[in-house]
Every structure is written in structure tokens, then in C-alpha cells.
């Protein structure tokens, strides 16, 4: 049975292992650096109006939501890969055990990641003139749906312009990404794999991916470990097609 699994996989050298890890890491790092370091310095000072501030926060919310999706997509659903991971990618199955994160887990990880990096985009409202700001840390709820991911953000901001004060509180951004479908495919693939723990059901995975217009790639690793990458050809973040990556170990 081990030979059957191996025939369905492409064998890669340790250089290929390192290459994949570097690609995933580069996407995540580049996203954070580009949006949260370079972008604020490129903007000119903005006139201090409530409308401009509201637009700026909404723009930051969208960028932060997309970067949060990049982070968990590159590590199998978590902002920080758990102990049961391989090359910083979460194992969804391991020697017949199902470790697939639930939809609620992904939602919690997205919300946590959003709140951790949102402030870097806001950058203390350094691009605004003529306003005194007071604000608290964001509190976010992420909801994964079949065709989209919704981020509801509570972000209390008070603007003082001359002698007048105005407040902002609730923000929402929607990303048209089929993350739920990707997770469900990964879960179904895991369920099928566990039925025969020495075999990877490659054909079954390909059928599900094709039916949902996803591209799938499977890379073999040492110790009977495989890395699976599902790519959505219909949605790009930072000019790159969105990918959800997970790993698994099958029995010998």
C-alpha cells in the first residue's frame, strides 16, 4: 500500500522542501511588510475629516482581513502553527488520527490575527492632520461563509477636530473568498484518507478540487508526510492566487 501512495506523489529533494517553505514564508512576510511598513510612508498627509478617517479605517480593515487570510492559509488554519505541524504547516491527519481544525477554529484564528496586526496599518493615524485621536484596540469577529469571509470589527475611535468631537465604532469588511469550501475539501480528503491510513486518495481530492474550480498540488516529504496546497484561481491577494495549505502523515 505504501507503494501505491508513492506512485501518486512527486518526490522532491530537500532543496524542494526548503523552496516551498521559503515561498510560503515570503508571501506572508511580504504582505505584512508591504502594507504595514511601506504603505503608510507613501501616503501624503490627509485632511482631518470624519469621512476621510472612516474611509481610511475601512481600507485598513480590508487590507488586514486579506493579510490575516494569507497568514492562516499558509499555515493550515492557524496564525502560529501548533505542535502537531510539519515545516510550520498544520497536520490535518496523522497516522490515522483526524486533526482537521473546525470552521470555528479558523474563525477564531482569523479574528485573533486581525486584531494583532490591525494597529500596524492604522499606524496611530499618523497620516492625518488637525485631529486629536483616542482609540482602543479592535475586537473582531470573523465569520466564514460558503462564498465569503466577513470581518465585523468593533473599533472605538473618538475624533476631536477643533472644539467638536465625533465617534466611530463599527466597521465591516467582506472578502469574496471560498475559504469554507477549501476547508471542507480538506476535511473530506482527511476523512477519506483515514478510512485507509496507508493510502492518499489523490483521485478523490482532484475530483473535489476540479468540481470547485481549485488547483491542487501535492508534495511528498520524508517520513510519509505530504503537503497539500489548494489554490483558488479566482481570487488574488497581493496579486497572488490565494492558497490554503495543510499537511498530513499517512501510515506505512
VENJO-V150976 format. One record per residue. RES is the residue in one small letter. NEAR is the number of other ideal C-beta (glycine too) atoms within 12 Angstrom. Layout:
res near
RES NEAR
RES NEAR
This chain:
res near
x 16
x 18
x 11
x 16
x 27
x 21
x 15
x 24
x 26
x 17
x 17
x 22
x 14
x 13
x 10
x 20
x 25
x 16
x 17
x 33
x 28
x 18
x 24
x 34
x 24
x 20
x 33
x 35
x 20
x 24
x 36
x 30
x 20
x 26
x 34
x 24
x 17
x 16
x 25
x 27
x 15
x 12
x 20
x 12
x 16
x 21
x 17
x 23
x 20
x 24
x 17
x 25
x 34
x 24
x 19
x 34
x 37
x 26
x 25
x 36
x 38
x 29
x 33
x 42
x 45
x 40
x 40
x 48
x 49
x 41
x 38
x 44
x 44
x 44
x 37
x 42
x 45
x 33
x 33
x 20
x 29
x 23
x 12
x 26
x 28
x 34
x 32
x 28
x 40
x 39
x 40
x 46
x 40
x 29
x 20
x 22
x 18
x 24
x 32
x 34
x 35
x 19
x 25
x 17
x 25
x 39
x 30
x 24
x 35
x 45
x 33
x 27
x 36
x 44
x 30
x 24
x 35
x 39
x 24
x 28
x 40
x 35
x 26
x 16
x 32
x 20
x 28
x 31
x 18
x 20
x 30
x 21
x 30
x 16
x 24
x 19
x 18
x 37
x 20
x 34
x 25
x 40
x 27
x 37
x 22
x 18
x 20
x 22
x 43
x 30
x 42
x 24
x 37
x 24
x 36
x 19
x 34
x 21
x 29
x 21
x 21
x 12
x 7
x 15
x 16
x 22
x 19
x 32
x 20
x 21
x 33
x 23
x 36
x 23
x 35
x 22
x 40
x 30
x 44
x 30
x 30
x 46
x 40
x 27
x 37
x 43
x 31
x 27
x 39
x 37
x 23
x 27
x 40
x 27
x 18
x 19
x 26
x 22
x 31
x 40
x 31
x 27
x 18
x 24
x 37
x 22
x 17
x 28
x 31
x 16
x 15
x 29
x 19
x 34
x 23
x 35
x 27
x 35
x 32
x 31
x 30
x 18
x 18
x 28
x 32
x 42
x 41
x 45
x 32
x 40
x 29
x 32
x 18
x 18
x 29
x 20
x 35
x 24
x 12
x 24
x 23
x 36
x 37
x 50
x 44
x 50
x 46
x 47
x 35
x 40
x 22
x 16
